Amino acid sequence: MSELQDLENKSIYIIREAYAEFKKPAVLWSTGKDSTAALALCRQAFFGKIPFPVIHIDTGYKFRQMYEFRDKIAAEWGLDLIVAENKEARRAGTGPESGKFECCTQLKTQALMQCLEQYSFDALILAIRRDEHGIRAKERYFSPRDEDFKWDYKNQPLEMWDQYQSIAEDKTHTRVHPILHWRELDVWEYVREKGLPVNPT
């Protein structure tokens, strides 16, 4: 078994664990290489058909080519795509000129909060890696979040010997990170080996 196959197998195991443990999971897809790789792993985990919704957060400020890529792949892969938008903030004129923090909070974080509340998702699969940032090194594969999306890195579930504590009390949802153990190079190699589509923007 190659190193990439070993990484892939562990990711598929985590995805299947999440699907078995949670009532309403979903996967977040930005259309970037990491999230597209995670999406492909979800397809592989369930023999080509993802059995839960795929969420894309639309700020309204992305390139036309990205939207075309999203819609093309969603159709080809048969995705149950949910486009999450904070329509109220957009109508109020929130955008990059409002400041990066305000813009991201309203058009990304609040849009996702609204989506999770509307559909009652209890788990969200994301494509983060430990090598992205120092704080990521403290992450767990199953990471609970409170109602404000806050992550208590000092009080996390124990993960040992491929045993994961996926249920957390008094938390609104759990983040699931199936490619946490991958490096950026691994993702690029996986994209090449599987012939995955790459967002042109």
C-alpha positions in Angstrom: 0.0 0.0 0.0 1.4 3.4 -1.0 1.5 6.3 1.5 -1.2 8.1 -0.5 -3.5 5.1 -0.3 -2.9 4.9 3.4 -3.9 8.6 3.8 -7.0 8.0 1.6 -8.1 4.9 3.6 -7.9 6.8 6.9 -9.9 9.7 5.4 -12.6 7.4 4.1 -12.8 5.7 7.5 -13.4 9.0 9.2 -16.0 10.1 6.7 -17.9 6.8 7.1 -17.6 7.2 10.9 -19.2 10.6 10.7 -22.0 9.4 8.5 -22.7 6.5 10.9 -22.6 8.7 14.0 -24.5 11.9 13.0 -28.1 12.3 12.0 -27.7 15.1 9.5 -24.1 15.6 8.2 -23.1 17.9 5.3 -19.8 18.7 3.6 -18.6 22.2 3.0 -17.2 22.8 -0.5 -15.3 26.0 -1.4 -14.4 24.6 -4.9 -10.7 24.9 -3.9 -8.3 21.9 -4.4 -8.5 20.8 -0.7 -12.3 20.8 -0.5 -12.6 19.2 -3.9 -10.3 16.4 -2.8 -12.4 16.0 0.4 -15.5 15.9 -1.8 -13.9 13.2 -4.0 -13.1 11.2 -0.8 -16.8 11.4 0.2 -17.8 10.1 -3.2 -15.3 7.3 -2.9 -16.5 6.4 0.6 -20.0 5.8 -0.7 -19.2 4.3 -4.1 -19.7 7.5 -6.2 -22.7 9.0 -4.6 -22.5 11.4 -1.6 -25.5 10.6 0.6 -25.6 14.0 2.3 -25.8 17.6 1.1 -22.9 19.7 -0.1 -22.8 23.3 1.1 -21.2 26.1 -0.9 -21.1 29.6 0.8 -21.8 32.3 -1.8 -20.6 35.8 -0.9 -21.6 37.2 -4.3 -18.1 38.4 -4.8 -16.5 35.4 -6.6 -15.3 35.1 -10.2 -17.8 33.9 -12.8 -15.5 31.0 -13.7 -15.8 29.7 -10.1 -19.6 29.6 -10.3 -19.4 27.9 -13.7 -16.9 25.3 -12.2 -19.2 24.8 -9.2 -22.3 24.2 -11.2 -20.5 22.0 -13.7 -19.0 19.6 -11.1 -22.3 19.6 -9.1 -24.1 18.4 -12.1 -21.5 15.9 -13.2 -21.1 14.4 -9.7 -24.8 14.5 -8.9 -24.4 16.6 -5.8 -27.2 17.7 -3.5 -25.9 21.3 -3.6 -27.0 23.9 -1.1 -25.9 27.5 -1.8 -25.7 29.4 1.5 -26.1 33.1 1.3 -26.7 35.9 3.9 -29.2 37.7 1.7 -30.0 40.3 4.3 -26.4 41.3 4.6 -26.0 41.5 0.9 -29.1 43.6 0.5 -27.7 45.9 3.1 -24.6 46.4 1.0 -22.1 44.4 3.0 -19.0 43.7 0.9 -15.2 44.0 0.8 -15.4 47.8 1.3 -17.0 47.1 4.7 -13.7 45.7 5.9 -12.4 42.2 5.7 -13.5 41.2 9.2 -17.1 42.5 8.8 -17.4 41.2 5.3 -16.2 37.6 6.2 -18.3 37.5 9.4 -21.5 38.5 7.6 -21.1 36.9 4.2 -19.4 33.7 5.3 -19.8 32.9 9.0 -23.3 34.2 9.4 -24.3 32.6 6.1 -23.1 29.2 7.3 -24.8 29.7 10.7 -28.1 30.4 9.0 -27.7 27.4 6.8 -26.9 25.0 9.7 -29.9 26.4 11.6 -32.3 26.1 8.6 -31.4 22.5 7.8 -30.5 21.4 11.4 -27.2 19.9 10.3 -25.3 18.4 13.3 -22.0 17.7 11.6 -20.0 19.6 9.0 -17.2 18.0 7.0 -14.4 20.4 6.1 -11.1 20.1 4.3 -8.5 21.6 6.7 -5.0 20.3 7.2 -2.7 20.4 10.2 0.1 21.9 8.1 -1.9 25.0 7.2 -1.3 26.9 10.4 0.1 26.4 13.9 -3.3 26.5 15.5 -4.4 23.6 13.2 -2.0 21.3 15.0 -4.3 21.3 18.0 -7.3 20.3 15.9 -9.1 16.9 16.3 -10.7 14.9 13.5 -14.0 15.4 15.4 -14.1 18.9 16.8 -17.2 20.2 18.6 -18.4 23.8 18.1 -20.7 25.9 20.3 -23.6 28.1 19.1 -21.1 30.9 18.3 -19.0 28.5 16.2 -16.3 28.8 18.9 -13.7 26.0 19.3 -12.5 25.2 22.8 -9.0 23.9 22.0 -8.3 23.3 25.7 -11.2 20.9 26.1 -11.3 18.5 23.2 -12.3 14.9 22.8 -9.6 12.3 23.2 -8.5 10.6 20.0 -6.3 7.5 20.3 -5.7 4.3 18.3 -8.2 5.4 15.6 -11.0 5.8 18.1 -12.9 9.0 17.8 -15.3 10.6 20.2 -17.8 12.1 17.8 -20.7 13.0 20.1 -20.3 16.1 22.3 -22.9 17.5 24.7 -24.1 21.1 24.7 -22.6 21.8 21.2 -24.5 22.9 18.2 -22.5 20.9 15.7 -19.3 19.0 15.2 -16.6 19.8 12.6 -15.2 16.7 10.9 -11.7 17.0 9.4 -11.0 13.9 7.2 -7.8 15.3 5.6 -6.3 16.7 8.8 -3.4 14.4 8.5 -2.6 15.3 4.8 0.1 17.7 3.6 -0.5 20.2 0.8 1.8 18.0 -1.4 -0.4 15.0 -0.7 -3.5 16.9 -1.9 -1.8 17.8 -5.1 -0.6 14.3 -5.7 -4.1 13.0 -5.0 -5.6 15.5 -7.5 -3.1 14.3 -10.1 -3.5 10.6 -9.4 -7.3 10.8 -9.5 -7.6 13.3 -12.3 -9.7 15.6 -10.1 -11.0 18.8 -11.6 -9.2 22.0 -10.5 -10.9 25.4 -10.1 -9.4 27.7 -12.7 -9.7 30.8 -10.6 
